[in-house]
């Protein structure tokens, strides 16, 4: 088992390097990596999954496309676990919408939070 673990570790290191390399050669992925907590894997996966940001008109469309619109169809009460799951989905949706607007507006994270685009139609603040 330890020998297999060593082999897998070597493969993982090589794959991580390849992903980081690909993320660095793509301007969109580099832009997304300016967001705290977004590394090469997340940035590359997001850009490759959604394609050109112009395909979507609003952040809500991104959330729907990624399956991040929580809904409740059961008739029973909600348990504590359900609330935690919904909170995780809500946070993932918020991150996805922010990353979408970073791509759509072609700004990095610092520019996004400065509010230089506040007041323009479709900004991520309170609308999605």
Buried (B, 14 or more C-beta within 10 A) or exposed (E): EEEEEEEEEEEEEEEEEEBBEBBBEBEBBBBBBBBEEBBBBBBBBBBEEBEEBEEBEBBBBBBEBBEBEBEEEEEEEEEEEBEEEBEEBEEBBBBBBBBBBBBBBEBBBEBBEEEEBEEEEEBBEEEB
